[in-house]
Amino acid sequence: MKLYSTNNPENIVYLKEAVLQSLPEDKGLYMPVEIAELEQEFYANIENFTFKEIAFNVASALIGSYIPSIDLKGIIDRAINFSAPVVMHDDSIGTLELFHGPSLAFKDFGARFMAELISYFIQGENRKVTILVATSGDTGGAVAAGFYDTPGVEVVILYPKGKVSPLQEKQLTTLGKNIYALEIEGTFDDCQAIVKQAFLDNELNEKYNLSSANSINIARLIPQSFYYFEAYKQVVKYNKQVVFAVPSGNFGNLTAGLLAKKMGLPIHHFIAATNINKIVPDYLRTGKYEPKPSVATISNAMDVGAPSNFVRLLALYDNDYNALTKDVSGFFLTDEMDKNTMKQVFDDHGYTADPHGAIGYAAVKDFQQRHPDTVGVYLETAHPAKFLDVMEVVFDNPIDVPDRLQILSNRTKVADLLPAKFENVKHWLLSRETMSS
Ligand SMILES: *Cc1c(COP(=O)(O)O)cnc(C)c1O
């Protein structure tokens, strides 16, 4: 599988390099040179395939013979080992639950697949990889769980002190082994700036093979396309045009959906659903792209003012605004409307949506006023128990916390507290011993 840089189509690398390097030197993003359509026969029989079989078919079409089938099957088997059910509210709207993985957010798909790919690529080599990742919450938990105990790989997570939820903090700081947490006395932006600087630092690059697990890494994008096929399989029986609403921040999730469509998945329309950080909905409406500093909201995993995958959206459509807006429209909610929607979903359907998913619900409902004869699927990107503080404000009754989240509350946090300065993090990295295994 070959990939090109969005900044220079002549800059082409193989998948291994794209995954280990994360970003091309020209600061573009890697995109597949070829996006093969799946055979008609696959679509005709999709209802008979398991999720793993679907994932394998999609991955093979993208990756081709670059990874032998038997190895790719193993990678999928270990990475995609939890379900992605569509829960229908009625015959026209349902939710694709993407929170059945270890960290209870959709990012588990990307993180687990990436971990499997990296260990596949470095097996038998004497290479050690250090993943540096800045997190505002969900990414760190998924990456920590995904790479836990992966031979040859260690993860250093930077997170802003006091700015992730208590349960999210437990997910980052209680695993141990090859997972290290740095609690930074600053904001998420500080953490991200430090990580960026680390990638450019000569001394650090001499000591470490640094790699990124943020959604700029193509290894996170590929597996996120699998569940659009899996969802389609579950709603094809309604015999209506299928619409997806994707709660979005950095737009990796939506890009993966559009990739699925490019591979021939018959999806009629996508809705890019955001909170008040509505840079992309504004672009889709006006044609003007104007990144802004992010604003804090109750759907905080989508508080992004300069979405990193925006260039990939454009690349999929050869920068053709008209073609893009034919397939994708925008939608946004304020926090007040989001809370009201969460109540409405519960009152109308007895379903508890999280603050991110609820925006997708409202997006489908809005779209269906104009296109009633469709079946709409909104992505439930995380389990509501990850956002207890918001849930408690919206609902009077306490919500259920799944066991795998609950057991974390008794574990002991281990993190090193550091000032929000690159020099301190650099010193921490240079003065420690490197991995032994
Ligand atoms: C990361 C995240 C998002 C945003 O996904 P993108 O791919 O960055 O658009 C939405 N909801 C939740 C719960 C998330 O963790």
PDBQT file of the ligand as one rigid body, heavy atoms in Angstrom, charges set to zero:
ROOT
HETATM    1  C1  LIG A 501     -12.360  12.154  19.545  1.00  0.00    +0.000 C 
HETATM    2  C2  LIG A 501     -13.829  12.257  19.754  1.00  0.00    +0.000 A 
HETATM    3  C3  LIG A 501     -14.683  12.881  18.821  1.00  0.00    +0.000 A 
HETATM    4  C4  LIG A 501     -14.149  13.588  17.592  1.00  0.00    +0.000 C 
HETATM    5  O1  LIG A 501     -13.686  12.698  16.631  1.00  0.00    +0.000 OA
HETATM    6  P1  LIG A 501     -12.843  13.226  15.376  1.00  0.00    +0.000 P 
HETATM    7  O2  LIG A 501     -12.452  12.017  14.607  1.00  0.00    +0.000 OA
HETATM    8  O3  LIG A 501     -11.663  13.957  15.952  1.00  0.00    +0.000 OA
HETATM    9  O4  LIG A 501     -13.715  14.147  14.595  1.00  0.00    +0.000 OA
HETATM   10  C5  LIG A 501     -16.045  12.872  19.050  1.00  0.00    +0.000 A 
HETATM   11  N1  LIG A 501     -16.563  12.307  20.167  1.00  0.00    +0.000 NA
HETATM   12  C6  LIG A 501     -15.783  11.716  21.084  1.00  0.00    +0.000 A 
HETATM   13  C7  LIG A 501     -16.418  11.137  22.294  1.00  0.00    +0.000 C 
HETATM   14  C8  LIG A 501     -14.399  11.647  20.924  1.00  0.00    +0.000 A 
HETATM   15  O5  LIG A 501     -13.629  11.060  21.853  1.00  0.00    +0.000 OA
ENDROOT
TORSDOF 0
